Amino acid sequence: METSALDPAIAKRLKRNADGLVCAVVQDNTTHDVLMVAWMDDEALHRTLTTRKGTYWSRSREDYWVKGETSGHTQKVHEVRLDCDGDTILLFVDQEGAACHTGDRTCFDADRLL
């Protein structure tokens, strides 16, 4: 992770976990279906806010990834909200193609528990 140009007023409100990350919940801008959950650090949030492309921190690759950069399943970000505690970011996006790496429309299509 690198030093970020995130607005200090926004950065001050974030409550990060021990790894410096904040949970990001991604919803479809039209249907409000939850598409996926990912992680952001300050730089990923800054990149998302400035490019309007969903940009996240990959814990497994330890690197930034822009949703759809390799798959073509892009996210155009319409709105970004911070929850009342500052520990979750909510993004409303136009999802092009599948949101899940498995090819499903959402990461929550496969397993219904109740």
All heavy atoms as an XYZ file, in Angstrom:
899
protein
N       0.850     -1.172      0.000
C       0.000      0.000      0.000
C       0.894      1.233      0.000
O       1.980      1.213      0.531
C      -0.921     -0.020      1.205
C      -1.967     -1.111      1.134
S      -3.170     -1.063      2.462
C      -2.579     -2.427      3.445
N       0.395      2.284     -0.589
C       1.200      3.479     -0.741
C       0.541      4.674     -0.067
O      -0.603      4.612      0.363
C       1.430      3.757     -2.223
C       0.150      3.965     -3.005
C       0.369      4.037     -4.492
O       0.937      3.097     -5.062
O      -0.041      5.052     -5.076
N       1.293      5.762      0.009
C       0.760      6.996      0.552
C      -0.310      7.534     -0.382
O      -0.168      7.473     -1.595
C       1.888      8.035      0.710
O       2.914      7.459      1.510
C       1.381      9.291      1.355
N      -1.368      8.054      0.184
C      -2.526      8.461     -0.606
C      -2.719      9.972     -0.633
O      -2.312     10.681      0.275
C      -3.784      7.823     -0.025
O      -4.926      8.302     -0.682
N      -3.390     10.411     -1.685
C      -3.779     11.811     -1.806
C      -5.247     11.993     -1.401
O      -5.863     12.982     -1.765
C      -3.559     12.280     -3.247
N      -5.788     11.023     -0.660
C      -7.178     11.116     -0.216
C      -7.370     12.380      0.612
O      -6.525     12.721      1.451
C      -7.542      9.883      0.620
C      -8.983      9.803      1.120
C      -9.960      9.677     -0.047
C      -9.142      8.611      2.065
N      -8.478     13.047      0.380
C      -8.824     14.247      1.134
C      -8.682     13.947      2.628
O      -9.289     13.004      3.140
C     -10.263     14.633      0.795
C     -10.750     15.875      1.514
O     -10.326     16.153      2.656
O     -11.604     16.568      0.937
N      -7.882     14.733      3.345
C      -7.658     14.487      4.781
C      -8.947     14.465      5.603
O      -9.035     13.749      6.596
C      -6.747     15.635      5.219
C      -6.079     16.088      3.967
C      -7.065     15.848      2.858
N      -9.951     15.234      5.196
C     -11.226     15.251      5.930
C     -11.926     13.905      5.813
O     -12.562     13.438      6.764
C     -12.123     16.370      5.408
N     -11.812     13.258      4.642
C     -12.388     11.918      4.468
C     -11.540     10.900      5.208
O     -12.061     10.055      5.940
C     -12.494     11.565      2.971
C     -13.452     12.517      2.258
C     -12.931     10.104      2.793
C     -13.461     12.389      0.750
N     -10.236     10.980      5.052
C      -9.318     10.037      5.702
C      -9.509     10.034      7.224
O      -9.463      8.974      7.852
C      -7.872     10.369      5.342
N      -9.754     11.184      7.785
C      -9.939     11.313      9.241
C     -11.166     10.540      9.721
O     -11.184     10.040     10.842
C     -10.059     12.793      9.598
C     -10.179     13.068     11.072
C     -10.241     14.556     11.339
C     -10.397     14.813     12.827
N     -10.477     16.232     13.136
N     -12.181     10.423      8.866
C     -13.419      9.752      9.251
C     -13.342      8.231      9.165
O     -14.177      7.536      9.734
C     -14.563     10.257      8.380
C     -14.858     11.739      8.604
C     -15.988     12.236      7.753
N     -17.199     11.457      8.005
C     -18.209     11.380      7.148
N     -18.173     12.004      6.000
N     -19.278     10.661      7.449
N     -12.353      7.701      8.436
C     -12.264      6.255      8.231
C     -11.758      5.532      9.469
O     -10.810      5.973     10.110
C     -11.330      5.944      7.057
C     -11.764      6.426      5.683
C     -10.683      6.093      4.660
C     -13.097      5.822      5.288
N     -12.400      4.416      9.788
C     -11.937      3.527     10.860
C     -11.449      2.253     10.174
O     -12.244      1.437      9.722
C     -13.052      3.230     11.847
C     -13.404      4.424     12.683
C     -14.419      4.073     13.741
C     -14.809      5.321     14.498
N     -16.054      5.142     15.229
N     -10.143      2.131     10.095
C      -9.523      1.027      9.376
C      -9.260     -0.148     10.300
O      -9.093      0.029     11.503
C      -8.204      1.508      8.764
C      -8.370      2.664      7.794
C      -7.038      3.440      7.664
N      -7.230      4.746      7.046
C      -7.628      5.832      7.682
N      -7.906      5.797      8.974
N      -7.760      6.969      7.033
N      -9.186     -1.354      9.701
C      -8.809     -2.516     10.497
C      -7.289     -2.508     10.712
O      -6.605     -1.559     10.294
C      -9.305     -3.821      9.840
C      -8.600     -4.147      8.544
O      -7.578     -3.571      8.174
N      -9.150     -5.108      7.815
N      -6.765     -3.531     11.336
C      -5.337     -3.583     11.663
C      -4.447     -3.536     10.422
O      -3.284     -3.139     10.502
C      -5.034     -4.843     12.472
N      -5.000     -3.920      9.262
C      -4.239     -3.893      8.007
C      -4.415     -2.579      7.251
O      -3.938     -2.444      6.118
C      -4.672     -5.052      7.106
C      -4.340     -6.404      7.715
O      -3.250     -6.526      8.318
O      -5.168     -7.324      7.591
N      -5.128     -1.616      7.855
C      -5.333     -0.326      7.213
C      -6.439     -0.323      6.178
O      -6.505      0.558      5.324
N      -7.345     -1.306      6.268
C      -8.393     -1.475      5.264
C      -9.779     -1.185      5.824
O     -10.022     -1.338      7.026
C      -8.357     -2.902      4.717
C      -7.038     -3.339      4.086
C      -7.080     -4.814      3.754
C      -6.728     -2.505      2.859
N     -10.677     -0.808      4.914
C     -12.078     -0.578      5.237
C     -12.908     -1.466      4.308
O     -12.602     -1.588      3.119
C     -12.459      0.910      5.037
C     -13.932      1.142      5.307
C     -11.603      1.805      5.915
N     -13.939     -2.075      4.846
C     -14.834     -2.918      4.057
C     -15.611     -2.054      3.067
O     -16.097     -0.981      3.426
C     -15.798     -3.643      4.993
S     -16.971     -4.704      4.150
N     -15.725     -2.539      1.830
C     -16.490     -1.832      0.789
C     -17.597     -2.744      0.284
O     -17.331     -3.832     -0.221
C     -15.566     -1.433     -0.359
N     -18.827     -2.301      0.431
C     -19.992     -3.026     -0.064
C     -20.407     -2.352     -1.370
O     -20.558     -1.136     -1.417
C     -21.152     -2.979      0.958
C     -22.389     -3.667      0.412
C     -20.709     -3.602      2.284
N     -20.582     -3.177     -2.412
C     -20.881     -2.641     -3.735
C     -22.292     -3.051     -4.144
O     -22.620     -4.238     -4.159
C     -19.854     -3.145     -4.774
C     -20.122     -2.526     -6.136
C     -18.428     -2.850     -4.307
N     -23.120     -2.052     -4.467
C     -24.509     -2.297     -4.862
C     -24.747     -1.811     -6.284
O     -24.132     -0.840     -6.736
C     -25.472     -1.551     -3.941
C     -25.609     -2.164     -2.573
C     -26.705     -1.476     -1.782
O     -26.424     -0.602     -0.997
N     -27.940     -1.887     -2.009
N     -25.688     -2.490     -6.964
C     -26.126     -2.065     -8.283
C     -26.872     -0.742     -8.137
O     -27.745     -0.603     -7.278
C     -27.036     -3.135     -8.891
C     -27.482     -2.786    -10.289
O     -28.420     -1.958    -10.415
O     -26.913     -3.327    -11.245
N     -26.538      0.227     -8.964
C     -27.124      1.558     -8.866
C     -28.620      1.573     -9.166
O     -29.346      2.409     -8.649
C     -26.396      2.529     -9.805
C     -26.787      3.963     -9.564
O     -26.758      4.427     -8.441
N     -27.171      4.652    -10.622
N     -29.103      0.633     -9.967
C     -30.512      0.602    -10.351
C     -31.336     -0.305     -9.452
O     -32.354      0.104     -8.897
C     -30.654      0.140    -11.817
O     -29.892      1.020    -12.644
C     -32.112      0.150    -12.259
N     -30.888     -1.565     -9.278
C     -31.673     -2.546     -8.521
C     -31.362     -2.535     -7.032
O     -32.119     -3.071     -6.240
C     -31.405     -3.965     -9.045
O     -30.033     -4.316     -8.756
C     -31.683     -4.067    -10.529
N     -30.231     -1.988     -6.667
C     -29.703     -1.984     -5.300
C     -29.322     -3.378     -4.809
O     -29.127     -3.575     -3.602
C     -30.638     -1.275     -4.329
C     -30.679      0.203     -4.562
N     -30.924      1.106     -3.578
C     -30.507      0.948     -5.687
C     -30.906      2.335     -4.071
N     -30.651      2.251     -5.350
N     -29.230     -4.352     -5.725
C     -28.714     -5.677     -5.352
C     -27.284     -5.524     -4.856
O     -26.499     -4.751     -5.429
C     -28.701     -6.628     -6.555
C     -30.084     -7.051     -6.998
O     -31.045     -6.893     -6.219
O     -30.200     -7.548     -8.135
N     -26.923     -6.263     -3.812
C     -25.535     -6.279     -3.361
C     -24.759     -7.147     -4.341
O     -25.070     -8.325     -4.525
C     -25.407     -6.815     -1.921
C     -23.942     -6.900     -1.519
C     -26.178     -5.925     -0.948
N     -23.767     -6.561     -4.971
C     -22.999     -7.266     -5.988
C     -21.779     -7.971     -5.416
O     -21.467     -9.102     -5.790
C     -22.538     -6.287     -7.073
C     -23.655     -5.552     -7.816
C     -23.066     -4.516     -8.753
C     -24.528     -6.553     -8.573
N     -21.078     -7.314     -4.525
C     -19.833     -7.874     -3.996
C     -19.405     -7.096     -2.760
O     -19.937     -6.024     -2.466
C     -18.718     -7.815     -5.054
C     -18.445     -6.425     -5.578
S     -17.142     -6.350     -6.812
C     -15.730     -6.015     -5.769
N     -18.442     -7.663     -2.062
C     -17.788     -7.005     -0.934
C     -16.297     -7.071     -1.206
O     -15.786     -8.105     -1.649
C     -18.133     -7.700      0.400
C     -17.341     -7.103      1.549
C     -19.627     -7.608      0.674
N     -15.608     -5.972     -0.973
C     -14.168     -5.919     -1.212
C     -13.533     -5.067     -0.112
O     -14.206     -4.681      0.839
C     -13.890     -5.332     -2.596
N     -12.257     -4.776     -0.271
C     -11.525     -3.981      0.711
C     -10.881     -2.789      0.037
O     -10.438     -2.869     -1.111
C     -10.443     -4.831      1.388
C     -11.033     -5.922      2.205
C     -11.256     -7.214      1.813
C     -11.518     -5.818      3.538
N     -11.851     -7.909      2.838
C     -12.017     -7.084      3.905
C     -11.571     -4.769      4.457
C     -12.560     -7.328      5.152
C     -12.118     -5.022      5.705
C     -12.605     -6.292      6.042
N     -10.838     -1.679      0.760
C     -10.196     -0.455      0.268
C      -9.281      0.097      1.352
O      -9.605      0.022      2.538
C     -11.227      0.624     -0.055
C     -12.128      0.337     -1.211
S     -13.291      1.715     -1.433
C     -13.341      1.784     -3.204
N      -8.161      0.645      0.900
C      -7.363      1.488      1.779
C      -7.582      2.926      1.301
O      -8.401      3.174      0.415
C      -5.897      1.069      1.791
C      -5.193      1.285      0.460
O      -5.835      1.697     -0.526
O      -3.974      1.045      0.408
N      -6.875      3.864      1.876
C      -7.078      5.267      1.511
C      -6.820      5.499      0.022
O      -7.554      6.231     -0.641
C      -6.160      6.165      2.336
C      -6.565      6.250      3.796
O      -7.230      5.322      4.306
O      -6.200      7.246      4.450
N      -5.767      4.889     -0.513
C      -5.419      5.094     -1.911
C      -6.472      4.500     -2.844
O      -6.830      5.104     -3.852
C      -4.034      4.516     -2.228
C      -3.611      4.692     -3.670
C      -3.509      6.140     -4.134
O      -3.390      7.065     -3.305
O      -3.566      6.352     -5.367
N      -6.989      3.322     -2.535
C      -8.039      2.722     -3.362
C      -9.280      3.601     -3.370
O      -9.900      3.803     -4.424
C      -8.380      1.321     -2.862
N      -9.633      4.155     -2.215
C     -10.780      5.057     -2.150
C     -10.505      6.321     -2.960
O     -11.356      6.784     -3.721
C     -11.124      5.393     -0.702
C     -12.292      6.349     -0.490
C     -13.572      5.852     -1.164
C     -12.524      6.579      1.003
N      -9.314      6.872     -2.814
C      -8.946      8.062     -3.584
C      -9.051      7.797     -5.087
O      -9.634      8.593     -5.831
C      -7.525      8.509     -3.232
C      -6.985      9.563     -4.133
N      -7.444     10.856     -4.133
C      -6.033      9.496     -5.095
C      -6.797     11.549     -5.059
N      -5.939     10.741     -5.654
N      -8.513      6.675     -5.537
C      -8.565      6.335     -6.964
C     -10.010      6.161     -7.439
O     -10.366      6.595     -8.532
C      -7.773      5.060     -7.235
C      -6.278      5.233     -7.058
C      -5.561      3.939     -7.366
N      -4.151      4.008     -7.017
C      -3.267      3.067     -7.313
N      -3.642      1.970     -7.961
N      -2.007      3.202     -6.952
N     -10.828      5.535     -6.603
C     -12.237      5.344     -6.949
C     -12.953      6.683     -7.075
O     -13.703      6.906     -8.029
C     -12.931      4.462     -5.895
O     -12.314      3.165     -5.897
C     -14.417      4.320     -6.168
N     -12.720      7.572     -6.134
C     -13.375      8.880     -6.149
C     -12.923      9.732     -7.337
O     -13.721     10.491     -7.890
C     -13.100      9.627     -4.841
C     -13.731      9.032     -3.582
C     -13.200      9.747     -2.338
C     -15.241      9.079     -3.647
N     -11.681      9.612     -7.740
C     -11.172     10.467     -8.820
C     -11.415      9.887    -10.207
O     -11.579     10.647    -11.166
C      -9.674     10.775     -8.636
O      -8.945      9.550     -8.560
C      -9.441     11.599     -7.389
N     -11.472      8.555    -10.336
C     -11.659      7.946    -11.662
C     -13.082      7.472    -11.903
O     -13.456      7.208    -13.037
C     -10.737      6.728    -11.850
O     -11.131      5.685    -10.932
C      -9.282      7.109    -11.652
N     -13.853      7.300    -10.811
C     -15.206      6.721    -10.870
C     -15.183      5.279    -11.377
O     -16.161      4.775    -11.905
C     -16.171      7.573    -11.670
C     -16.480      8.895    -10.995
C     -17.627      9.610    -11.674
N     -18.061     10.746    -10.905
C     -19.079     10.738    -10.050
N     -19.758      9.645     -9.850
N     -19.420     11.822     -9.393
N     -14.045      4.600    -11.194
C     -13.909      3.173    -11.491
C     -13.669      2.465    -10.159
O     -12.819      2.899     -9.365
C     -12.723      2.912    -12.417
C     -12.886      3.521    -13.786
C     -11.653      3.249    -14.633
C     -11.785      3.885    -15.999
N     -10.577      3.651    -16.807
N     -14.412      1.368     -9.919
C     -14.240      0.630     -8.673
C     -12.812      0.119     -8.538
O     -12.374     -0.710     -9.327
N     -12.092      0.640     -7.554
C     -10.695      0.278     -7.327
C     -10.554     -0.229     -5.904
O     -11.007      0.422     -4.960
C      -9.776      1.494     -7.557
O     -10.033      2.020     -8.863
C      -8.317      1.100     -7.442
N      -9.923     -1.385     -5.756
C      -9.890     -2.071     -4.471
C      -8.482     -2.549     -4.157
O      -7.601     -2.551     -5.011
C     -10.862     -3.262     -4.493
C     -12.230     -2.846     -4.949
C     -12.645     -3.029     -6.268
C     -13.108     -2.215     -4.079
C     -13.899     -2.608     -6.701
C     -14.364     -1.787     -4.501
C     -14.743     -1.988     -5.820
O     -15.978     -1.564     -6.232
N      -8.289     -2.993     -2.891
C      -7.028     -3.587     -2.467
C      -7.226     -5.099     -2.404
O      -8.122     -5.588     -1.710
C      -6.600     -3.055     -1.103
C      -5.356     -3.719     -0.614
C      -5.280     -4.702      0.341
C      -4.019     -3.489     -1.054
N      -3.975     -5.084      0.512
C      -3.183     -4.354     -0.341
C      -3.461     -2.632     -1.998
C      -1.807     -4.388     -0.522
C      -2.089     -2.671     -2.181
C      -1.272     -3.526     -1.452
N      -6.422     -5.820     -3.155
C      -6.475     -7.276     -3.126
C      -5.581     -7.782     -2.002
O      -4.363     -7.590     -2.042
C      -6.006     -7.854     -4.464
O      -5.853     -9.251     -4.352
N      -6.196     -8.414     -1.025
C      -5.416     -8.953      0.093
C      -4.562    -10.133     -0.349
O      -3.466    -10.325      0.155
C      -6.338     -9.364      1.244
C      -7.075     -8.171      1.845
C      -8.036     -8.573      2.923
N      -9.056     -9.455      2.372
C      -9.893    -10.178      3.107
N      -9.829    -10.108      4.420
N     -10.792    -10.941      2.536
N      -5.048    -10.921     -1.302
C      -4.284    -12.094     -1.745
C      -3.095    -11.702     -2.629
O      -2.011    -12.262     -2.504
C      -5.185    -13.079     -2.496
O      -5.761    -12.458     -3.622
N      -3.292    -10.723     -3.502
C      -2.199    -10.284     -4.386
C      -1.388     -9.145     -3.787
O      -0.333     -8.780     -4.316
C      -2.760     -9.833     -5.735
C      -3.329    -10.956     -6.552
C      -3.863    -10.434     -7.859
N      -4.994     -9.548     -7.589
C      -6.065     -9.437     -8.336
N      -6.162    -10.132     -9.439
N      -7.039     -8.634     -8.010
N      -1.913     -8.546     -2.716
C      -1.296     -7.385     -2.082
C      -1.004     -6.288     -3.103
O       0.112     -5.780     -3.203
C      -0.039     -7.782     -1.304
C      -0.344     -8.692     -0.143
C       0.846     -8.947      0.747
O       1.976     -8.562      0.399
O       0.638     -9.537      1.818
N      -2.047     -5.940     -3.840
C      -1.924     -4.926     -4.878
C      -3.310     -4.341     -5.173
O      -4.322     -4.939     -4.831
C      -1.344     -5.545     -6.148
C      -0.726     -4.518     -7.086
O      -0.659     -3.320     -6.722
O      -0.312     -4.911     -8.191
N      -3.333     -3.201     -5.829
C      -4.586     -2.583     -6.232
C      -5.132     -3.289     -7.463
O      -4.372     -3.790     -8.293
C      -4.382     -1.091     -6.529
C      -3.945     -0.347     -5.306
C      -2.607     -0.041     -5.108
C      -4.861      0.021     -4.333
C      -2.196      0.616     -3.960
C      -4.461      0.677     -3.189
C      -3.124      0.972     -3.001
O      -2.716      1.605     -1.860
N      -6.453     -3.323     -7.561
C      -7.080     -3.830     -8.781
C      -8.301     -2.985     -9.107
O      -9.040     -2.583     -8.226
C      -7.420     -5.315     -8.695
C      -8.329     -5.728     -7.576
C      -7.995     -5.906     -6.276
C      -9.732     -6.036     -7.661
N      -9.093     -6.299     -5.541
C     -10.169     -6.392     -6.368
C     -10.649     -6.048     -8.698
C     -11.479     -6.752     -6.091
C     -11.963     -6.406     -8.424
C     -12.357     -6.754     -7.130
N      -8.431     -2.690    -10.378
C      -9.582     -1.963    -10.891
C     -10.543     -3.011    -11.422
O     -10.179     -3.804    -12.294
C      -9.178     -0.977    -12.011
C     -10.415     -0.275    -12.571
C      -8.164      0.028    -11.489
N     -11.753     -3.043    -10.881
C     -12.737     -4.046    -11.290
C     -12.941     -3.986    -12.796
O     -13.240     -2.927    -13.345
C     -14.056     -3.816    -10.550
C     -15.118     -4.838    -10.865
C     -14.741     -6.180    -10.303
C     -15.875     -7.174    -10.532
N     -15.448     -8.526    -10.321
N     -12.732     -5.129    -13.453
C     -12.949     -5.233    -14.887
C     -11.734     -4.933    -15.739
O     -11.802     -5.033    -16.961
N     -10.631     -4.581    -15.114
C      -9.432     -4.230    -15.872
C      -8.964     -5.374    -16.778
O      -8.540     -5.141    -17.898
C      -8.319     -3.826    -14.905
C      -7.168     -3.095    -15.530
C      -6.267     -2.495    -14.474
O      -5.818     -3.223    -13.566
O      -6.012     -1.287    -14.556
N      -9.092     -6.597    -16.295
C      -8.703     -7.741    -17.126
C      -9.914     -8.486    -17.679
O      -9.855     -9.020    -18.774
C      -7.811     -8.726    -16.347
O      -8.483     -9.136    -15.167
C      -6.487     -8.085    -15.975
N     -11.024     -8.508    -16.951
C     -12.204     -9.275    -17.375
C     -13.135     -8.497    -18.303
O     -13.945     -9.092    -19.010
C     -13.015     -9.717    -16.153
O     -13.615     -8.593    -15.520
N     -13.065     -7.172    -18.244
C     -14.009     -6.349    -18.987
C     -15.308     -6.106    -18.238
O     -16.176     -5.385    -18.701
N     -15.445     -6.694    -17.040
C     -16.656     -6.543    -16.217
C     -16.487     -5.335    -15.299
O     -16.254     -5.459    -14.106
C     -16.916     -7.813    -15.420
C     -17.148     -9.007    -16.286
N     -17.154    -10.276    -15.789
C     -17.370     -9.135    -17.620
C     -17.384    -11.135    -16.771
N     -17.515    -10.458    -17.896
N     -16.632     -4.173    -15.878
C     -16.282     -2.919    -15.220
C     -17.377     -2.392    -14.305
O     -18.531     -2.795    -14.392
C     -15.969     -1.841    -16.279
O     -17.126     -1.672    -17.104
C     -14.777     -2.237    -17.129
N     -16.975     -1.466    -13.453
C     -17.899     -0.767    -12.573
C     -17.748      0.732    -12.765
O     -16.664      1.281    -12.562
C     -17.615     -1.097    -11.107
C     -17.910     -2.508    -10.739
C     -17.541     -2.829     -9.306
O     -16.809     -2.097     -8.649
N     -18.051     -3.946     -8.819
N     -18.833      1.382    -13.148
C     -18.880      2.844    -13.190
C     -19.511      3.297    -11.881
O     -20.670      2.973    -11.595
C     -19.704      3.338    -14.378
C     -19.809      4.842    -14.426
C     -20.689      5.309    -15.558
C     -20.826      6.822    -15.511
N     -21.830      7.283    -16.477
N     -18.770      4.011    -11.090
C     -19.216      4.413     -9.759
C     -20.057      5.685     -9.851
O     -19.631      6.689    -10.397
C     -18.015      4.627     -8.821
C     -18.473      5.080     -7.444
C     -17.188      3.345     -8.722
N     -21.277      5.604     -9.298
C     -22.185      6.751     -9.283
C     -22.166      7.488     -7.955
O     -22.296      8.701     -7.924
C     -23.631      6.295     -9.560
C     -23.871      5.992    -10.984
N     -24.256      6.938    -11.893
C     -23.752      4.831    -11.666
C     -24.369      6.375    -13.079
N     -24.080      5.104    -12.967
N     -22.039      6.721     -6.879
C     -22.144      7.335     -5.552
C     -21.296      6.530     -4.578
O     -21.201      5.307     -4.692
C     -23.604      7.320     -5.108
C     -23.902      8.071     -3.855
C     -25.399      8.124     -3.552
O     -26.226      7.860     -4.443
O     -25.727      8.422     -2.392
N     -20.687      7.235     -3.633
C     -19.907      6.598     -2.577
C     -20.366      7.190     -1.257
O     -20.421      8.413     -1.101
C     -18.388      6.831     -2.765
C     -17.598      6.179     -1.633
C     -17.913      6.303     -4.120
N     -20.706      6.310     -0.325
C     -21.157      6.746      0.998
C     -20.292      6.092      2.069
O     -19.783      4.995      1.881
C     -22.608      6.332      1.254
C     -23.610      6.943      0.307
C     -25.004      6.496      0.669
N     -25.987      6.891     -0.320
C     -27.269      6.644     -0.210
N     -27.746      5.998      0.837
N     -28.101      7.025     -1.156
N     -20.196      6.759      3.196
C     -19.491      6.229      4.358
C     -20.526      6.013      5.451
O     -21.367      6.891      5.692
C     -18.427      7.232      4.809
C     -17.487      6.817      5.927
C     -16.700      5.572      5.529
C     -16.548      7.962      6.253
N     -20.489      4.847      6.096
C     -21.481      4.598      7.143
C     -21.192      5.449      8.376
O     -20.148      6.087      8.483
C     -21.572      3.099      7.476
C     -20.496      2.616      8.420
O     -19.390      3.199      8.447
O     -20.746      1.642      9.135
N     -22.134      5.433      9.314
C     -22.069      6.309     10.482
C     -20.845      6.069     11.354
O     -20.369      6.990     12.020
C     -23.344      6.172     11.310
S     -23.641      4.482     11.886
N     -20.313      4.846     11.353
C     -19.142      4.526     12.161
C     -17.830      4.756     11.418
O     -16.761      4.689     12.015
C     -19.186      3.062     12.608
C     -20.352      2.781     13.528
O     -20.670      3.641     14.365
O     -20.950      1.699     13.402
N     -17.895      4.945     10.103
C     -16.686      5.160      9.321
C     -15.928      3.885      9.002
O     -14.794      3.941      8.534
N     -16.568      2.717      9.269
C     -15.844      1.466      9.034
C     -16.355      0.668      7.835
O     -15.893     -0.445      7.588
C     -15.838      0.593     10.284
C     -17.221      0.179     10.746
O     -18.228      0.521     10.087
O     -17.304     -0.498     11.788
N     -17.290      1.239      7.080
C     -17.792      0.587      5.872
C     -18.081      1.645      4.821
O     -18.687      2.673      5.116
C     -19.078     -0.222      6.152
O     -18.829     -1.139      7.216
C     -19.520     -0.987      4.918
N     -17.649      1.351      3.603
C     -17.898      2.215      2.457
C     -18.957      1.535      1.600
O     -18.909      0.323      1.388
C     -16.605      2.431      1.651
C     -15.557      3.123      2.521
C     -16.880      3.217      0.370
C     -14.162      3.072      1.948
N     -19.917      2.300      1.132
C     -20.969      1.790      0.262
C     -20.835      2.463     -1.095
O     -20.803      3.693     -1.182
C     -22.342      2.089      0.872
C     -23.574      1.678      0.071
C     -23.620      0.169     -0.143
C     -24.837      2.163      0.765
N     -20.736      1.632     -2.150
C     -20.623      2.157     -3.506
C     -21.837      1.745     -4.306
O     -22.265      0.587     -4.227
C     -19.382      1.591     -4.198
C     -18.034      1.974     -3.624
C     -17.585      0.944     -2.619
C     -17.020      2.104     -4.734
N     -22.388      2.675     -5.079
C     -23.450      2.385     -6.036
C     -22.832      2.456     -7.421
O     -22.232      3.484     -7.779
C     -24.600      3.391     -5.902
C     -25.377      3.222     -4.625
C     -25.084      3.989     -3.517
C     -26.399      2.284     -4.544
C     -25.793      3.831     -2.333
C     -27.127      2.124     -3.370
C     -26.815      2.892     -2.268
N     -22.953      1.359     -8.183
C     -22.254      1.251     -9.462
C     -23.176      0.765    -10.570
O     -24.187      0.112    -10.317
C     -21.047      0.289     -9.367
C     -20.098      0.693     -8.247
C     -21.488     -1.159     -9.197
N     -22.782      1.070    -11.801
C     -23.316      0.390    -12.968
C     -22.330     -0.729    -13.253
O     -21.159     -0.464    -13.560
C     -23.390      1.322    -14.183
C     -24.542      2.293    -14.108
O     -25.499      2.029    -13.361
O     -24.473      3.327    -14.798
N     -22.777     -1.957    -13.100
C     -21.934     -3.130    -13.305
C     -22.088     -3.614    -14.741
O     -23.187     -3.919    -15.183
C     -22.315     -4.245    -12.327
C     -21.545     -5.524    -12.492
C     -20.098     -5.396    -12.080
O     -19.794     -4.863    -11.016
N     -19.198     -5.874    -12.911
N     -20.999     -3.692    -15.462
C     -20.984     -4.241    -16.814
C     -20.524     -5.693    -16.715
O     -19.402     -5.962    -16.307
C     -20.024     -3.441    -17.697
C     -19.999     -3.859    -19.142
C     -21.291     -3.544    -19.872
O     -21.892     -2.497    -19.588
O     -21.696     -4.364    -20.725
N     -21.413     -6.632    -17.024
C     -21.058     -8.046    -16.914
C     -21.143     -8.532    -15.480
O     -21.745     -7.891    -14.612
N     -20.521     -9.666    -15.234
C     -20.566    -10.305    -13.914
C     -19.763     -9.512    -12.889
O     -18.691     -9.007    -13.191
C     -20.013    -11.720    -14.015
N     -20.278     -9.445    -11.675
C     -19.531     -8.811    -10.584
C     -18.625     -9.820     -9.894
O     -17.588     -9.463     -9.359
C     -20.483     -8.193     -9.571
N     -19.024    -11.088     -9.903
C     -18.269    -12.124     -9.187
C     -17.204    -12.752    -10.093
O     -17.434    -12.960    -11.281
C     -19.225    -13.201     -8.692
S     -18.413    -14.403     -7.612
N     -16.077    -13.098     -9.494
C     -14.996    -13.732    -10.259
C     -15.392    -15.113    -10.786
O     -14.749    -15.639    -11.687
C     -13.722    -13.825     -9.405
C     -13.811    -14.836     -8.309
N     -14.471    -14.588     -7.124
C     -13.345    -16.088     -8.230
C     -14.385    -15.656     -6.361
N     -13.711    -16.585     -7.012
N     -16.484    -15.678    -10.250
C     -16.958    -16.990    -10.720
C     -17.782    -16.873    -12.000
O     -18.140    -17.879    -12.601
C     -17.836    -17.670     -9.657
O     -19.015    -16.876     -9.463
C     -17.098    -17.842     -8.338
N     -18.120    -15.640    -12.370
C     -18.955    -15.412    -13.540
C     -20.414    -15.161    -13.203
O     -21.218    -14.858    -14.077
N     -20.777    -15.290    -11.897
C     -22.139    -14.990    -11.472
C     -22.363    -13.477    -11.465
O     -21.427    -12.692    -11.316
C     -22.411    -15.534    -10.067
C     -22.609    -17.041    -10.039
O     -22.938    -17.619    -11.090
O     -22.431    -17.639     -8.956
N     -23.628    -13.098    -11.608
C     -23.971    -11.681    -11.615
C     -23.538    -10.997    -10.330
O     -23.036     -9.883    -10.339
C     -25.484    -11.512    -11.825
C     -25.937    -10.071    -11.921
C     -27.397     -9.935    -12.279
N     -28.248     -9.330    -11.286
C     -28.055     -8.187    -10.672
N     -26.991     -7.493    -10.904
N     -28.914     -7.718     -9.810
N     -23.759    -11.659     -9.187
C     -23.303    -11.135     -7.903
C     -22.517    -12.220     -7.176
O     -22.617    -13.402     -7.502
C     -24.472    -10.689     -6.985
O     -24.967    -11.806     -6.267
C     -25.588    -10.010     -7.754
N     -21.788    -11.832     -6.173
C     -21.043    -12.790     -5.352
C     -21.974    -13.525     -4.392
O     -21.540    -14.409     -3.657
C     -19.946    -12.082     -4.584
S     -18.633    -11.456     -5.640
N     -23.260    -13.164     -4.400
C     -24.225    -13.756     -3.481
C     -25.277    -14.578     -4.207
O     -26.321    -14.885     -3.641
C     -24.872    -12.656     -2.638
C     -23.868    -11.897     -1.809
C     -23.323    -10.715     -2.280
C     -23.425    -12.395     -0.596
C     -22.366    -10.025     -1.539
C     -22.479    -11.728      0.144
C     -21.944    -10.531     -0.323
N     -25.023    -14.957     -5.462
C     -25.987    -15.750     -6.245
C     -25.955    -17.230     -5.918
O     -26.950    -17.927     -6.096
C     -25.745    -15.570     -7.746
C     -26.303    -14.261     -8.274
O     -27.066    -13.600     -7.542
O     -25.980    -13.906     -9.424
N     -24.839    -17.770     -5.468
C     -24.646    -19.213     -5.389
C     -25.230    -19.882     -4.153
O     -25.845    -20.940     -4.265
C     -23.161    -19.549     -5.501
N     -25.056    -19.323     -2.995
C     -25.404    -20.014     -1.755
C     -26.400    -19.236     -0.916
O     -26.052    -18.246     -0.281
C     -24.158    -20.277     -0.911
C     -23.214    -21.260     -1.553
O     -23.712    -22.285     -2.065
O     -22.001    -21.015     -1.568
N     -27.637    -19.698     -0.900
C     -28.659    -19.119     -0.037
C     -28.740    -19.999      1.201
O     -28.968    -21.204      1.102
C     -30.010    -19.060     -0.740
C     -31.111    -18.537      0.161
C     -32.373    -18.309     -0.567
N     -32.241    -17.017     -1.236
C     -33.155    -16.508     -2.017
N     -34.246    -17.186     -2.290
N     -32.973    -15.332     -2.567
N     -28.558    -19.420      2.363
C     -28.548    -20.173      3.613
C     -29.920    -20.234      4.275
O     -30.179    -21.129      5.082
C     -27.528    -19.575      4.580
C     -26.101    -19.516      4.047
C     -25.190    -18.865      5.068
C     -25.593    -20.887      3.653
N     -30.780    -19.307      3.963
C     -32.117    -19.289      4.587
C     -33.101    -18.720      3.616
O     -32.850    -17.795      2.880
C     -32.071    -18.435      5.870
C     -33.379    -18.316      6.650
C     -33.819    -19.664      7.215
C     -33.184    -17.318      7.772
